[in-house]
Amino acid sequence: MAFQPSKQVYSGKIREVTLGLGNKAVTVGGRTAYSFHTFEGQMPHRPRVAMEVWDKDPSSEWSAVAIEPFKEVLGDPALWATKCVNEYGADLIVVQTKSADPNGDNRPAADVAATVKKIVEAVDVPVVVWGVANHEKDVEVMRLVTEQSGGRHLAVAPVEEGDYKQIGAACLGYGHTVVASSPIDVNLAKQLNILLGNLGVQGTEIVIDPTTGGLGYGLEYTYSVLERIQQAALTQEDEKLQQPVIVNVANESWKAKEANLSLEEAPELGDPQKRGVLMETITAVSLLLAGADIVVLRHPDSVQLVKKYIQTMV
């Protein structure tokens, strides 16, 4: 007798959200079952892989392993983004506006927005613009970004409870998608979606960012919350949580100490050329299983491993 898996009955559906424009636009969501459970429901759109691009040269902060694939383009974010798309197959580009951080370079908002515009114009895939989670500076930067790239249908992150009115209004005014970010909590994620809805943002223009933890202690929190969001959306018909999910894996995975230690510093952790890549890959795969629709990665080897995994599963 052939094996018959037990099947879950689902009454909800994840909304479809389209990022970008034209034939390179990316649609995510639409699932009527848990991720990859195609024996129980539909999964019309495969998860997508984004690659991050910083708006400044990160050489002083990145390990040699992460720098190597991009060493000739790190000083030019537009070329860097083009390389990610043309050579490494990124489905989306996530621009990390690190230079805007008031606790770091504190670069003027106009300069940051100008760099973002160059990146947006250099690629034909969807672009997510990711701020520094400082409400005042993010509002200043994103107002300019949304205006200067009006008509390109960007996604803007992180939109949080402390700045959703200002950034949400800018996204509404110039036709962009909102990435609703909440600190690893199901109820806070739902509340922010309600607030955005009250502001006038439609469900078809909201992606959830549940806040990402890298491999280790933080990953458990993210996995559990993301899994609970999916359960509420699909089995409890909670319409305020039926949004696709993006997880900012690269930013968290590569800042872990273990991802950057040399062989001399930590011989027991194995080959440093593979260690960070595998930590990033394991984090991404875990969160894809939990329900992520877009994973943001840094290293091209991670991109290939995760894409191969997605292709195998779908």
C-alpha positions in Angstrom: 0.0 0.0 0.0 1.4 3.4 -1.0 2.2 5.9 1.7 -0.6 8.4 2.2 0.4 11.5 4.1 -2.1 13.1 6.5 -3.4 16.3 5.1 -4.2 19.6 6.8 -7.4 21.5 5.8 -6.8 25.2 5.1 -9.4 27.8 5.0 -7.2 30.9 4.3 -4.9 32.1 1.5 -1.8 34.3 1.4 -2.4 37.4 -0.7 -0.5 37.9 -3.9 1.7 41.0 -4.0 3.6 42.1 -7.1 6.9 44.0 -6.7 8.4 45.9 -9.6 7.1 46.5 -13.1 7.2 44.9 -16.5 8.4 41.4 -17.5 10.9 41.3 -14.6 8.2 42.0 -11.9 8.0 39.5 -9.2 4.7 38.2 -7.7 4.8 36.4 -4.4 2.2 34.8 -2.2 -1.0 33.1 -3.4 -0.4 30.0 -1.3 -3.3 28.0 0.0 -1.2 25.7 2.2 2.1 25.9 4.2 5.3 26.4 2.2 6.1 23.6 -0.2 3.0 21.6 0.9 1.8 21.2 -2.6 0.2 17.9 -1.7 -2.3 19.9 0.4 -2.8 23.1 -1.6 -1.6 25.4 -4.2 1.8 27.3 -4.4 1.4 29.3 -7.6 4.6 31.4 -7.0 7.9 30.0 -5.9 9.9 31.9 -3.2 12.3 34.4 -4.6 15.9 35.2 -3.8 17.1 38.8 -3.4 20.6 40.0 -3.0 21.7 43.0 -0.9 23.7 46.0 -2.1 25.0 48.6 0.3 25.0 52.2 -0.6 28.6 52.5 0.6 31.7 50.4 0.5 31.4 47.8 3.3 35.0 46.6 3.1 35.8 47.8 6.6 32.9 45.8 8.0 32.8 42.6 5.9 34.9 39.5 6.1 37.3 38.6 3.2 35.0 35.8 2.2 32.0 38.1 1.7 34.1 40.8 -0.1 35.8 38.5 -2.6 32.9 38.0 -5.1 32.3 41.8 -5.3 35.8 43.3 -4.7 35.9 45.2 -8.0 32.5 46.8 -7.6 32.0 47.6 -3.9 32.8 51.2 -4.5 30.0 51.6 -7.1 26.6 50.4 -5.8 25.0 50.6 -9.3 27.6 48.3 -10.8 27.4 46.0 -7.8 23.6 45.7 -8.3 24.1 45.0 -12.0 26.6 42.2 -11.2 24.2 40.6 -8.7 21.5 40.5 -11.4 23.5 39.6 -14.5 26.1 37.3 -13.0 24.5 35.9 -9.9 20.9 35.7 -10.9 19.3 37.9 -8.2 15.5 38.0 -8.6 15.4 41.3 -6.6 17.9 43.9 -5.3 17.7 45.1 -1.7 19.5 48.4 -1.2 20.7 48.7 2.4 21.0 52.4 3.1 23.7 51.9 5.7 25.4 55.3 5.0 22.3 57.1 6.4 22.8 55.7 9.9 23.0 58.7 12.4 25.2 56.5 14.6 27.5 55.9 11.6 28.3 58.0 8.5 25.1 60.0 8.9 25.2 60.8 5.2 22.7 63.5 4.1 19.3 62.2 3.0 19.6 63.8 -0.4 22.9 62.0 -1.1 21.5 58.7 0.0 18.5 59.1 -2.2 20.7 60.0 -5.2 22.6 56.8 -4.8 19.4 54.8 -4.5 18.1 56.4 -7.7 21.3 55.3 -9.6 20.8 51.7 -8.4 17.2 51.7 -9.3 18.0 53.0 -12.8 20.8 50.5 -13.3 18.7 47.3 -12.9 15.4 46.0 -14.4 14.4 43.8 -11.5 12.3 44.9 -8.5 14.2 47.0 -5.8 13.6 47.0 -2.1 15.0 50.0 -0.3 15.9 49.2 3.3 16.5 51.9 5.9 18.4 51.9 9.2 15.4 51.7 11.6 15.9 55.2 12.8 12.5 56.8 12.4 13.6 60.4 11.9 16.3 59.6 9.3 14.3 56.9 7.5 11.4 59.3 7.1 13.7 61.9 5.6 15.4 59.5 3.3 12.3 57.5 2.2 10.3 60.6 1.3 13.0 61.5 -1.2 13.4 58.0 -2.4 9.7 57.4 -3.0 9.4 60.8 -4.9 12.5 60.4 -7.0 11.6 56.8 -8.0 7.9 57.4 -8.4 6.5 55.1 -11.1 9.1 52.3 -10.4 7.0 50.5 -7.8 9.7 50.0 -5.2 9.2 48.3 -1.9 10.2 50.4 1.2 11.5 48.9 4.5 11.4 48.9 7.4 8.0 50.6 7.9 7.4 50.5 11.6 4.8 51.7 14.1 6.9 54.8 14.8 7.0 56.0 11.2 4.2 54.2 9.3 2.1 57.4 8.8 4.9 59.3 7.1 6.5 56.5 5.1 3.1 54.8 4.4 1.7 58.1 3.1 4.8 58.6 0.8 4.4 55.0 -0.6 0.7 55.7 -1.2 1.4 59.0 -2.9 4.0 57.6 -5.3 2.8 54.1 -5.8 5.2 51.9 -3.8 4.8 48.8 -1.7 5.2 48.9 2.1 7.4 46.4 4.0 5.7 46.3 7.5 8.3 45.6 10.1 7.6 44.5 13.7 9.9 43.1 16.4 9.4 39.3 16.3 5.8 39.3 17.6 2.6 38.0 15.9 0.3 40.5 17.6 2.5 43.5 16.7 2.7 42.3 13.1 -1.1 42.2 12.9 -1.5 45.6 14.6 0.9 47.3 12.2 -1.1 45.8 9.2 -4.3 47.2 10.7 -2.7 50.6 11.1 -1.5 50.6 7.5 -5.0 49.5 6.4 -6.5 52.4 8.3 -4.1 54.7 6.5 -5.3 53.5 3.2 -2.6 51.0 2.2 -4.2 48.0 0.4 -3.3 44.4 1.3 -1.9 44.0 -2.2 0.8 46.5 -1.3 2.0 45.1 2.0 4.8 42.6 2.7 5.5 41.5 6.2 9.0 41.7 7.8 8.8 39.8 11.1 12.4 40.8 12.0 15.1 38.2 11.2 17.5 36.4 13.5 20.5 34.5 12.1 21.4 30.9 12.7 21.5 30.3 16.5 19.4 31.8 19.3 17.8 34.4 17.1 16.7 32.0 14.4 14.5 30.1 16.8 12.5 33.2 17.6 12.0 34.2 14.0 11.1 30.7 12.9 8.5 30.3 15.6 6.8 33.7 15.0 6.8 33.2 11.2 5.3 29.8 11.7 2.6 31.2 13.9 1.8 34.0 11.4 1.3 31.3 8.7 -0.9 29.3 11.0 -3.1 32.3 11.8 -3.3 33.3 8.1 -4.0 29.8 6.7 -5.9 27.9 9.3 -7.6 30.7 11.3 -8.4 33.0 8.3 -6.8 36.0 10.0 -7.0 38.4 7.0 -4.6 40.9 8.7 -1.8 38.3 8.6 -2.4 36.9 5.1 0.6 38.8 3.6 3.7 37.5 1.9 6.9 37.6 4.1 10.4 38.9 3.4 13.3 38.0 5.6 16.6 40.0 5.8 18.8 37.0 6.2 22.1 38.5 4.9 22.3 41.3 7.4 21.9 39.1 10.4 23.8 35.9 9.3 27.0 37.7 8.4 27.3 39.8 11.5 27.5 36.7 13.6 31.0 36.3 15.0 31.2 32.7 13.9 30.6 33.7 10.3 33.7 35.9 10.3 36.3 34.2 12.4 39.5 33.0 10.6 40.7 29.4 10.6 43.5 30.4 13.0 41.0 32.0 15.4 38.6 29.1 15.4 40.0 26.0 13.8 37.2 23.9 15.4 34.6 25.7 13.3 36.0 24.4 10.0 36.7 26.1 6.7 35.9 29.9 6.8 35.4 29.9 3.1 32.3 27.7 3.6 31.2 28.6 7.1 29.5 31.9 6.6 27.9 30.7 3.3 26.4 27.7 5.1 25.2 29.7 8.1 23.5 32.1 5.6 22.1 29.2 3.6 20.8 27.2 6.6 19.1 30.4 8.0 17.4 31.0 4.6 16.2 27.4 4.1 14.8 27.3 7.7 12.8 30.4 7.1 11.6 29.3 3.7 10.2 26.2 5.4 8.6 28.5 8.0 6.8 30.5 5.3 9.1 33.2 3.9 8.4 34.3 0.3 11.5 36.4 -0.2 15.0 35.8 1.3 17.7 38.4 1.2 21.2 37.0 0.7 24.7 38.3 0.4 27.1 35.7 -1.0 26.5 34.3 -4.5 27.3 30.7 -3.3 24.4 31.0 -0.8 22.2 32.3 -3.6 23.0 29.2 -5.8 22.4 26.8 -2.9 19.1 28.3 -1.9 17.9 28.6 -5.5 18.7 24.9 -6.0 16.8 24.0 -2.8 13.8 26.0 -4.0 13.8 24.3 -7.4 14.1 20.9 -5.8 11.1 21.6 -3.5 8.8 23.0 -6.1 
